[in-house]
Amino acid sequence: MPSLSVPSQFAVIDVETTGFKPEEGHVIVELAAQKIQGQTVVEQYQALVQTDRPLGPDNVLFNGISADMLAAEGQLGQDVFPAFQAFLGPAVLIGHNIPFDLAFLNRHFSLLGLPALTNSVLDTLLLSRKYLILPSYSLESVARYLHVPQPAAHRALADVETTRQVFLKLVERALKVGR
């Protein structure tokens, strides 16, 4: 009987952006990841990313990231994105609506001549739709339903922490129902 290969490492990821469409020039202003083994965080990465793109008032209201914050604490994308890609390595990537994050990451990687991410992925949005019946499947709604505390929503590291806890609760739920 063939043995089941279980990935040794996962990375929960999240990005904060200036908008919803990388193809229209919207960019990442913050990214974060936590590498986990089992239920333990073994390493984490977080960075604000400088941008020449003006931030609208909606950005500041949505995630609290201002132009002043990026100017003071932001790093150059040419430094951040290769470091983030190296940090992720071959880990299985976990995110809530992960195609959104991957579209932005791969757009930035492409602009820097870096290869696109081809890691395996797990999407907590899809998992929550499979195992929960809710009126909304936003990260906030799923976390609230699963009694996961939410520190500062819409900051990358806080959303990574919430997504990690949601993922672990969804895995628990999936194991209980046996599928």
PyMOL commands that place a pseudoatom at each C-alpha (Angstrom):
pseudoatom trace, name=CA, resn=MET, resi=1, chain=A, elem=C, hetatm=0, pos=[0.000, 0.000, 0.000]
pseudoatom trace, name=CA, resn=PRO, resi=2, chain=A, elem=C, hetatm=0, pos=[1.489, 3.421, -0.967]
pseudoatom trace, name=CA, resn=SER, resi=3, chain=A, elem=C, hetatm=0, pos=[2.264, 5.727, 1.925]
pseudoatom trace, name=CA, resn=LEU, resi=4, chain=A, elem=C, hetatm=0, pos=[0.472, 9.035, 2.228]
pseudoatom trace, name=CA, resn=SER, resi=5, chain=A, elem=C, hetatm=0, pos=[2.874, 11.939, 1.834]
pseudoatom trace, name=CA, resn=VAL, resi=6, chain=A, elem=C, hetatm=0, pos=[2.022, 14.735, 4.241]
pseudoatom trace, name=CA, resn=PRO, resi=7, chain=A, elem=C, hetatm=0, pos=[3.777, 18.046, 3.589]
pseudoatom trace, name=CA, resn=SER, resi=8, chain=A, elem=C, hetatm=0, pos=[6.227, 18.889, 6.348]
pseudoatom trace, name=CA, resn=GLN, resi=9, chain=A, elem=C, hetatm=0, pos=[5.673, 22.610, 6.171]
pseudoatom trace, name=CA, resn=PHE, resi=10, chain=A, elem=C, hetatm=0, pos=[2.889, 25.032, 5.428]
pseudoatom trace, name=CA, resn=ALA, resi=11, chain=A, elem=C, hetatm=0, pos=[3.007, 28.809, 5.026]
pseudoatom trace, name=CA, resn=VAL, resi=12, chain=A, elem=C, hetatm=0, pos=[-0.059, 30.935, 5.757]
pseudoatom trace, name=CA, resn=ILE, resi=13, chain=A, elem=C, hetatm=0, pos=[0.078, 34.100, 3.644]
pseudoatom trace, name=CA, resn=ASP, resi=14, chain=A, elem=C, hetatm=0, pos=[-1.731, 37.409, 3.229]
pseudoatom trace, name=CA, resn=VAL, resi=15, chain=A, elem=C, hetatm=0, pos=[-1.194, 40.622, 1.281]
pseudoatom trace, name=CA, resn=GLU, resi=16, chain=A, elem=C, hetatm=0, pos=[-2.628, 44.107, 1.672]
pseudoatom trace, name=CA, resn=THR, resi=17, chain=A, elem=C, hetatm=0, pos=[-2.975, 46.068, -1.558]
pseudoatom trace, name=CA, resn=THR, resi=18, chain=A, elem=C, hetatm=0, pos=[-3.938, 49.432, -3.038]
pseudoatom trace, name=CA, resn=GLY, resi=19, chain=A, elem=C, hetatm=0, pos=[-6.892, 47.877, -4.865]
pseudoatom trace, name=CA, resn=PHE, resi=20, chain=A, elem=C, hetatm=0, pos=[-8.312, 44.679, -6.264]
pseudoatom trace, name=CA, resn=LYS, resi=21, chain=A, elem=C, hetatm=0, pos=[-6.700, 44.291, -9.701]
pseudoatom trace, name=CA, resn=PRO, resi=22, chain=A, elem=C, hetatm=0, pos=[-2.957, 43.859, -10.195]
pseudoatom trace, name=CA, resn=GLU, resi=23, chain=A, elem=C, hetatm=0, pos=[-3.476, 44.079, -13.973]
pseudoatom trace, name=CA, resn=GLU, resi=24, chain=A, elem=C, hetatm=0, pos=[-4.720, 47.674, -13.462]
pseudoatom trace, name=CA, resn=GLY, resi=25, chain=A, elem=C, hetatm=0, pos=[-1.579, 48.677, -11.599]
pseudoatom trace, name=CA, resn=HIS, resi=26, chain=A, elem=C, hetatm=0, pos=[-2.736, 48.054, -8.034]
pseudoatom trace, name=CA, resn=VAL, resi=27, chain=A, elem=C, hetatm=0, pos=[0.172, 46.952, -5.854]
pseudoatom trace, name=CA, resn=ILE, resi=28, chain=A, elem=C, hetatm=0, pos=[1.035, 45.203, -2.609]
pseudoatom trace, name=CA, resn=VAL, resi=29, chain=A, elem=C, hetatm=0, pos=[1.743, 47.545, 0.304]
pseudoatom trace, name=CA, resn=GLU, resi=30, chain=A, elem=C, hetatm=0, pos=[2.148, 44.870, 2.977]
pseudoatom trace, name=CA, resn=LEU, resi=31, chain=A, elem=C, hetatm=0, pos=[2.737, 41.130, 3.027]
pseudoatom trace, name=CA, resn=ALA, resi=32, chain=A, elem=C, hetatm=0, pos=[3.138, 38.549, 5.742]
pseudoatom trace, name=CA, resn=ALA, resi=33, chain=A, elem=C, hetatm=0, pos=[3.511, 34.824, 6.236]
pseudoatom trace, name=CA, resn=GLN, resi=34, chain=A, elem=C, hetatm=0, pos=[3.816, 32.317, 9.051]
pseudoatom trace, name=CA, resn=LYS, resi=35, chain=A, elem=C, hetatm=0, pos=[5.466, 28.960, 8.478]
pseudoatom trace, name=CA, resn=ILE, resi=36, chain=A, elem=C, hetatm=0, pos=[3.757, 26.280, 10.531]
pseudoatom trace, name=CA, resn=GLN, resi=37, chain=A, elem=C, hetatm=0, pos=[4.511, 22.693, 11.393]
pseudoatom trace, name=CA, resn=GLY, resi=38, chain=A, elem=C, hetatm=0, pos=[1.505, 21.023, 12.940]
pseudoatom trace, name=CA, resn=GLN, resi=39, chain=A, elem=C, hetatm=0, pos=[-0.108, 23.763, 15.008]
pseudoatom trace, name=CA, resn=THR, resi=40, chain=A, elem=C, hetatm=0, pos=[3.152, 25.557, 15.803]
pseudoatom trace, name=CA, resn=VAL, resi=41, chain=A, elem=C, hetatm=0, pos=[4.405, 28.742, 14.158]
pseudoatom trace, name=CA, resn=VAL, resi=42, chain=A, elem=C, hetatm=0, pos=[8.092, 28.108, 13.481]
pseudoatom trace, name=CA, resn=GLU, resi=43, chain=A, elem=C, hetatm=0, pos=[8.949, 31.291, 11.596]
pseudoatom trace, name=CA, resn=GLN, resi=44, chain=A, elem=C, hetatm=0, pos=[7.269, 34.436, 10.323]
pseudoatom trace, name=CA, resn=TYR, resi=45, chain=A, elem=C, hetatm=0, pos=[7.861, 37.226, 7.821]
pseudoatom trace, name=CA, resn=GLN, resi=46, chain=A, elem=C, hetatm=0, pos=[6.230, 40.645, 7.573]
pseudoatom trace, name=CA, resn=ALA, resi=47, chain=A, elem=C, hetatm=0, pos=[7.092, 43.727, 5.539]
pseudoatom trace, name=CA, resn=LEU, resi=48, chain=A, elem=C, hetatm=0, pos=[5.588, 46.995, 4.416]
pseudoatom trace, name=CA, resn=VAL, resi=49, chain=A, elem=C, hetatm=0, pos=[6.395, 47.753, 0.767]
pseudoatom trace, name=CA, resn=GLN, resi=50, chain=A, elem=C, hetatm=0, pos=[7.117, 51.217, -0.584]
pseudoatom trace, name=CA, resn=THR, resi=51, chain=A, elem=C, hetatm=0, pos=[5.053, 52.329, -3.567]
pseudoatom trace, name=CA, resn=ASP, resi=52, chain=A, elem=C, hetatm=0, pos=[4.896, 55.321, -5.880]
pseudoatom trace, name=CA, resn=ARG, resi=53, chain=A, elem=C, hetatm=0, pos=[1.190, 54.677, -6.360]
pseudoatom trace, name=CA, resn=PRO, resi=54, chain=A, elem=C, hetatm=0, pos=[-0.922, 57.142, -4.363]
pseudoatom trace, name=CA, resn=LEU, resi=55, chain=A, elem=C, hetatm=0, pos=[-2.970, 55.600, -1.575]
pseudoatom trace, name=CA, resn=GLY, resi=56, chain=A, elem=C, hetatm=0, pos=[-6.611, 56.591, -1.572]
pseudoatom trace, name=CA, resn=PRO, resi=57, chain=A, elem=C, hetatm=0, pos=[-8.515, 57.431, 1.613]
pseudoatom trace, name=CA, resn=ASP, resi=58, chain=A, elem=C, hetatm=0, pos=[-10.262, 54.060, 1.344]
pseudoatom trace, name=CA, resn=ASN, resi=59, chain=A, elem=C, hetatm=0, pos=[-6.912, 52.292, 1.733]
pseudoatom trace, name=CA, resn=VAL, resi=60, chain=A, elem=C, hetatm=0, pos=[-6.173, 54.059, 4.994]
pseudoatom trace, name=CA, resn=LEU, resi=61, chain=A, elem=C, hetatm=0, pos=[-9.690, 53.379, 6.285]
pseudoatom trace, name=CA, resn=PHE, resi=62, chain=A, elem=C, hetatm=0, pos=[-9.569, 49.723, 5.198]
pseudoatom trace, name=CA, resn=ASN, resi=63, chain=A, elem=C, hetatm=0, pos=[-6.162, 48.646, 6.503]
pseudoatom trace, name=CA, resn=GLY, resi=64, chain=A, elem=C, hetatm=0, pos=[-4.742, 51.627, 8.375]
pseudoatom trace, name=CA, resn=ILE, resi=65, chain=A, elem=C, hetatm=0, pos=[-1.665, 51.778, 6.132]
pseudoatom trace, name=CA, resn=SER, resi=66, chain=A, elem=C, hetatm=0, pos=[-0.839, 55.361, 5.193]
pseudoatom trace, name=CA, resn=ALA, resi=67, chain=A, elem=C, hetatm=0, pos=[1.632, 56.906, 2.753]
pseudoatom trace, name=CA, resn=ASP, resi=68, chain=A, elem=C, hetatm=0, pos=[3.551, 58.266, 5.744]
pseudoatom trace, name=CA, resn=MET, resi=69, chain=A, elem=C, hetatm=0, pos=[3.790, 54.780, 7.242]
pseudoatom trace, name=CA, resn=LEU, resi=70, chain=A, elem=C, hetatm=0, pos=[5.094, 53.342, 3.968]
pseudoatom trace, name=CA, resn=ALA, resi=71, chain=A, elem=C, hetatm=0, pos=[7.614, 56.166, 3.595]
pseudoatom trace, name=CA, resn=ALA, resi=72, chain=A, elem=C, hetatm=0, pos=[8.923, 55.646, 7.131]
pseudoatom trace, name=CA, resn=GLU, resi=73, chain=A, elem=C, hetatm=0, pos=[8.787, 51.844, 7.434]
pseudoatom trace, name=CA, resn=GLY, resi=74, chain=A, elem=C, hetatm=0, pos=[8.362, 50.500, 3.896]
pseudoatom trace, name=CA, resn=GLN, resi=75, chain=A, elem=C, hetatm=0, pos=[11.067, 48.556, 2.131]
pseudoatom trace, name=CA, resn=LEU, resi=76, chain=A, elem=C, hetatm=0, pos=[11.845, 48.455, -1.576]
pseudoatom trace, name=CA, resn=GLY, resi=77, chain=A, elem=C, hetatm=0, pos=[9.911, 45.824, -3.523]
pseudoatom trace, name=CA, resn=GLN, resi=78, chain=A, elem=C, hetatm=0, pos=[13.133, 44.695, -5.210]
pseudoatom trace, name=CA, resn=ASP, resi=79, chain=A, elem=C, hetatm=0, pos=[14.328, 43.634, -1.750]
pseudoatom trace, name=CA, resn=VAL, resi=80, chain=A, elem=C, hetatm=0, pos=[11.045, 42.402, -0.258]
pseudoatom trace, name=CA, resn=PHE, resi=81, chain=A, elem=C, hetatm=0, pos=[9.702, 40.150, -3.015]
pseudoatom trace, name=CA, resn=PRO, resi=82, chain=A, elem=C, hetatm=0, pos=[12.796, 37.971, -3.575]
pseudoatom trace, name=CA, resn=ALA, resi=83, chain=A, elem=C, hetatm=0, pos=[13.155, 37.605, 0.221]
pseudoatom trace, name=CA, resn=PHE, resi=84, chain=A, elem=C, hetatm=0, pos=[9.477, 36.665, 0.573]
pseudoatom trace, name=CA, resn=GLN, resi=85, chain=A, elem=C, hetatm=0, pos=[9.720, 34.107, -2.237]
pseudoatom trace, name=CA, resn=ALA, resi=86, chain=A, elem=C, hetatm=0, pos=[12.804, 32.565, -0.619]
pseudoatom trace, name=CA, resn=PHE, resi=87, chain=A, elem=C, hetatm=0, pos=[11.024, 32.545, 2.763]
pseudoatom trace, name=CA, resn=LEU, resi=88, chain=A, elem=C, hetatm=0, pos=[8.081, 30.597, 1.310]
pseudoatom trace, name=CA, resn=GLY, resi=89, chain=A, elem=C, hetatm=0, pos=[10.271, 28.033, -0.438]
pseudoatom trace, name=CA, resn=PRO, resi=90, chain=A, elem=C, hetatm=0, pos=[8.358, 24.841, -1.338]
pseudoatom trace, name=CA, resn=ALA, resi=91, chain=A, elem=C, hetatm=0, pos=[5.838, 25.131, 1.529]
pseudoatom trace, name=CA, resn=VAL, resi=92, chain=A, elem=C, hetatm=0, pos=[2.158, 24.443, 0.870]
pseudoatom trace, name=CA, resn=LEU, resi=93, chain=A, elem=C, hetatm=0, pos=[0.542, 27.905, 0.851]
pseudoatom trace, name=CA, resn=ILE, resi=94, chain=A, elem=C, hetatm=0, pos=[-2.603, 28.597, 2.858]
pseudoatom trace, name=CA, resn=GLY, resi=95, chain=A, elem=C, hetatm=0, pos=[-4.719, 31.713, 2.455]
pseudoatom trace, name=CA, resn=HIS, resi=96, chain=A, elem=C, hetatm=0, pos=[-8.267, 33.017, 2.536]
pseudoatom trace, name=CA, resn=ASN, resi=97, chain=A, elem=C, hetatm=0, pos=[-9.211, 33.582, -1.119]
pseudoatom trace, name=CA, resn=ILE, resi=98, chain=A, elem=C, hetatm=0, pos=[-5.632, 32.673, -1.992]
pseudoatom trace, name=CA, resn=PRO, resi=99, chain=A, elem=C, hetatm=0, pos=[-5.990, 33.293, -5.766]
pseudoatom trace, name=CA, resn=PHE, resi=100, chain=A, elem=C, hetatm=0, pos=[-6.192, 37.022, -4.893]
pseudoatom trace, name=CA, resn=ASP, resi=101, chain=A, elem=C, hetatm=0, pos=[-2.881, 36.911, -2.999]
pseudoatom trace, name=CA, resn=LEU, resi=102, chain=A, elem=C, hetatm=0, pos=[-1.179, 34.786, -5.654]
pseudoatom trace, name=CA, resn=ALA, resi=103, chain=A, elem=C, hetatm=0, pos=[-2.278, 37.094, -8.492]
pseudoatom trace, name=CA, resn=PHE, resi=104, chain=A, elem=C, hetatm=0, pos=[-0.618, 40.048, -6.771]
pseudoatom trace, name=CA, resn=LEU, resi=105, chain=A, elem=C, hetatm=0, pos=[2.492, 38.158, -5.681]
pseudoatom trace, name=CA, resn=ASN, resi=106, chain=A, elem=C, hetatm=0, pos=[3.046, 36.625, -9.109]
pseudoatom trace, name=CA, resn=ARG, resi=107, chain=A, elem=C, hetatm=0, pos=[2.547, 40.011, -10.800]
pseudoatom trace, name=CA, resn=HIS, resi=108, chain=A, elem=C, hetatm=0, pos=[5.251, 41.551, -8.590]
pseudoatom trace, name=CA, resn=PHE, resi=109, chain=A, elem=C, hetatm=0, pos=[7.529, 38.543, -9.097]
pseudoatom trace, name=CA, resn=SER, resi=110, chain=A, elem=C, hetatm=0, pos=[7.065, 38.800, -12.879]
pseudoatom trace, name=CA, resn=LEU, resi=111, chain=A, elem=C, hetatm=0, pos=[7.950, 42.506, -12.902]
pseudoatom trace, name=CA, resn=LEU, resi=112, chain=A, elem=C, hetatm=0, pos=[11.205, 41.631, -11.099]
pseudoatom trace, name=CA, resn=GLY, resi=113, chain=A, elem=C, hetatm=0, pos=[11.997, 38.705, -13.417]
pseudoatom trace, name=CA, resn=LEU, resi=114, chain=A, elem=C, hetatm=0, pos=[11.310, 36.146, -10.681]
pseudoatom trace, name=CA, resn=PRO, resi=115, chain=A, elem=C, hetatm=0, pos=[9.495, 32.865, -11.365]
pseudoatom trace, name=CA, resn=ALA, resi=116, chain=A, elem=C, hetatm=0, pos=[5.830, 32.570, -10.444]
pseudoatom trace, name=CA, resn=LEU, resi=117, chain=A, elem=C, hetatm=0, pos=[4.875, 30.600, -7.360]
pseudoatom trace, name=CA, resn=THR, resi=118, chain=A, elem=C, hetatm=0, pos=[3.886, 27.041, -8.244]
pseudoatom trace, name=CA, resn=ASN, resi=119, chain=A, elem=C, hetatm=0, pos=[3.429, 25.809, -4.672]
pseudoatom trace, name=CA, resn=SER, resi=120, chain=A, elem=C, hetatm=0, pos=[0.454, 23.649, -3.744]
pseudoatom trace, name=CA, resn=VAL, resi=121, chain=A, elem=C, hetatm=0, pos=[-2.274, 25.712, -2.097]
pseudoatom trace, name=CA, resn=LEU, resi=122, chain=A, elem=C, hetatm=0, pos=[-5.112, 25.359, 0.401]
pseudoatom trace, name=CA, resn=ASP, resi=123, chain=A, elem=C, hetatm=0, pos=[-7.838, 27.999, 0.376]
pseudoatom trace, name=CA, resn=THR, resi=124, chain=A, elem=C, hetatm=0, pos=[-9.692, 28.569, 3.640]
pseudoatom trace, name=CA, resn=LEU, resi=125, chain=A, elem=C, hetatm=0, pos=[-12.455, 30.312, 1.680]
pseudoatom trace, name=CA, resn=LEU, resi=126, chain=A, elem=C, hetatm=0, pos=[-13.156, 27.100, -0.254]
pseudoatom trace, name=CA, resn=LEU, resi=127, chain=A, elem=C, hetatm=0, pos=[-12.768, 24.959, 2.869]
pseudoatom trace, name=CA, resn=SER, resi=128, chain=A, elem=C, hetatm=0, pos=[-15.204, 27.134, 4.821]
pseudoatom trace, name=CA, resn=ARG, resi=129, chain=A, elem=C, hetatm=0, pos=[-17.742, 26.894, 1.986]
pseudoatom trace, name=CA, resn=LYS, resi=130, chain=A, elem=C, hetatm=0, pos=[-17.387, 23.114, 2.095]
pseudoatom trace, name=CA, resn=TYR, resi=131, chain=A, elem=C, hetatm=0, pos=[-17.697, 22.654, 5.885]
pseudoatom trace, name=CA, resn=LEU, resi=132, chain=A, elem=C, hetatm=0, pos=[-19.796, 25.622, 7.055]
pseudoatom trace, name=CA, resn=ILE, resi=133, chain=A, elem=C, hetatm=0, pos=[-23.159, 27.110, 6.158]
pseudoatom trace, name=CA, resn=LEU, resi=134, chain=A, elem=C, hetatm=0, pos=[-22.901, 30.872, 6.606]
pseudoatom trace, name=CA, resn=PRO, resi=135, chain=A, elem=C, hetatm=0, pos=[-24.482, 33.952, 5.020]
pseudoatom trace, name=CA, resn=SER, resi=136, chain=A, elem=C, hetatm=0, pos=[-20.982, 35.334, 4.353]
pseudoatom trace, name=CA, resn=TYR, resi=137, chain=A, elem=C, hetatm=0, pos=[-17.625, 33.612, 3.948]
pseudoatom trace, name=CA, resn=SER, resi=138, chain=A, elem=C, hetatm=0, pos=[-15.421, 36.644, 4.544]
pseudoatom trace, name=CA, resn=LEU, resi=139, chain=A, elem=C, hetatm=0, pos=[-12.481, 35.927, 6.824]
pseudoatom trace, name=CA, resn=GLU, resi=140, chain=A, elem=C, hetatm=0, pos=[-14.115, 38.020, 9.550]
pseudoatom trace, name=CA, resn=SER, resi=141, chain=A, elem=C, hetatm=0, pos=[-17.410, 36.104, 9.321]
pseudoatom trace, name=CA, resn=VAL, resi=142, chain=A, elem=C, hetatm=0, pos=[-15.765, 32.684, 9.303]
pseudoatom trace, name=CA, resn=ALA, resi=143, chain=A, elem=C, hetatm=0, pos=[-13.474, 33.624, 12.199]
pseudoatom trace, name=CA, resn=ARG, resi=144, chain=A, elem=C, hetatm=0, pos=[-16.388, 34.976, 14.232]
pseudoatom trace, name=CA, resn=TYR, resi=145, chain=A, elem=C, hetatm=0, pos=[-18.398, 31.789, 13.618]
pseudoatom trace, name=CA, resn=LEU, resi=146, chain=A, elem=C, hetatm=0, pos=[-15.445, 29.594, 14.659]
pseudoatom trace, name=CA, resn=HIS, resi=147, chain=A, elem=C, hetatm=0, pos=[-14.727, 31.784, 17.731]
pseudoatom trace, name=CA, resn=VAL, resi=148, chain=A, elem=C, hetatm=0, pos=[-11.309, 32.838, 16.456]
pseudoatom trace, name=CA, resn=PRO, resi=149, chain=A, elem=C, hetatm=0, pos=[-10.152, 36.138, 17.948]
pseudoatom trace, name=CA, resn=GLN, resi=150, chain=A, elem=C, hetatm=0, pos=[-9.450, 38.842, 15.384]
pseudoatom trace, name=CA, resn=PRO, resi=151, chain=A, elem=C, hetatm=0, pos=[-6.863, 41.409, 16.401]
pseudoatom trace, name=CA, resn=ALA, resi=152, chain=A, elem=C, hetatm=0, pos=[-6.499, 44.143, 13.756]
pseudoatom trace, name=CA, resn=ALA, resi=153, chain=A, elem=C, hetatm=0, pos=[-8.309, 42.984, 10.644]
pseudoatom trace, name=CA, resn=HIS, resi=154, chain=A, elem=C, hetatm=0, pos=[-6.878, 43.972, 7.270]
pseudoatom trace, name=CA, resn=ARG, resi=155, chain=A, elem=C, hetatm=0, pos=[-3.270, 44.101, 8.367]
pseudoatom trace, name=CA, resn=ALA, resi=156, chain=A, elem=C, hetatm=0, pos=[-1.292, 41.302, 6.788]
pseudoatom trace, name=CA, resn=LEU, resi=157, chain=A, elem=C, hetatm=0, pos=[0.195, 39.643, 9.875]
pseudoatom trace, name=CA, resn=ALA, resi=158, chain=A, elem=C, hetatm=0, pos=[-3.062, 39.889, 11.845]
pseudoatom trace, name=CA, resn=ASP, resi=159, chain=A, elem=C, hetatm=0, pos=[-4.957, 38.326, 8.925]
pseudoatom trace, name=CA, resn=VAL, resi=160, chain=A, elem=C, hetatm=0, pos=[-2.311, 35.583, 8.662]
pseudoatom trace, name=CA, resn=GLU, resi=161, chain=A, elem=C, hetatm=0, pos=[-2.795, 34.787, 12.353]
pseudoatom trace, name=CA, resn=THR, resi=162, chain=A, elem=C, hetatm=0, pos=[-6.586, 34.690, 11.935]
pseudoatom trace, name=CA, resn=THR, resi=163, chain=A, elem=C, hetatm=0, pos=[-6.331, 32.573, 8.775]
pseudoatom trace, name=CA, resn=ARG, resi=164, chain=A, elem=C, hetatm=0, pos=[-3.986, 30.123, 10.507]
pseudoatom trace, name=CA, resn=GLN, resi=165, chain=A, elem=C, hetatm=0, pos=[-6.422, 29.637, 13.377]
pseudoatom trace, name=CA, resn=VAL, resi=166, chain=A, elem=C, hetatm=0, pos=[-9.385, 29.346, 10.982]
pseudoatom trace, name=CA, resn=PHE, resi=167, chain=A, elem=C, hetatm=0, pos=[-7.460, 26.744, 8.958]
pseudoatom trace, name=CA, resn=LEU, resi=168, chain=A, elem=C, hetatm=0, pos=[-6.711, 24.648, 12.041]
pseudoatom trace, name=CA, resn=LYS, resi=169, chain=A, elem=C, hetatm=0, pos=[-10.374, 24.765, 13.141]
pseudoatom trace, name=CA, resn=LEU, resi=170, chain=A, elem=C, hetatm=0, pos=[-11.540, 23.813, 9.642]
pseudoatom trace, name=CA, resn=VAL, resi=171, chain=A, elem=C, hetatm=0, pos=[-9.116, 20.850, 9.616]
pseudoatom trace, name=CA, resn=GLU, resi=172, chain=A, elem=C, hetatm=0, pos=[-10.525, 19.758, 12.980]
pseudoatom trace, name=CA, resn=ARG, resi=173, chain=A, elem=C, hetatm=0, pos=[-14.046, 20.013, 11.577]
pseudoatom trace, name=CA, resn=ALA, resi=174, chain=A, elem=C, hetatm=0, pos=[-13.107, 18.091, 8.419]
pseudoatom trace, name=CA, resn=LEU, resi=175, chain=A, elem=C, hetatm=0, pos=[-11.538, 15.288, 10.476]
pseudoatom trace, name=CA, resn=LYS, resi=176, chain=A, elem=C, hetatm=0, pos=[-14.714, 15.022, 12.582]
pseudoatom trace, name=CA, resn=VAL, resi=177, chain=A, elem=C, hetatm=0, pos=[-16.899, 14.543, 9.538]
pseudoatom trace, name=CA, resn=GLY, resi=178, chain=A, elem=C, hetatm=0, pos=[-14.331, 12.244, 7.974]
pseudoatom trace, name=CA, resn=ARG, resi=179, chain=A, elem=C, hetatm=0, pos=[-13.842, 13.877, 4.606]
for i in range(1, 179): cmd.bond("trace and resi %d" % i, "trace and resi %d" % (i + 1))
show_as sticks, trace
zoom trace
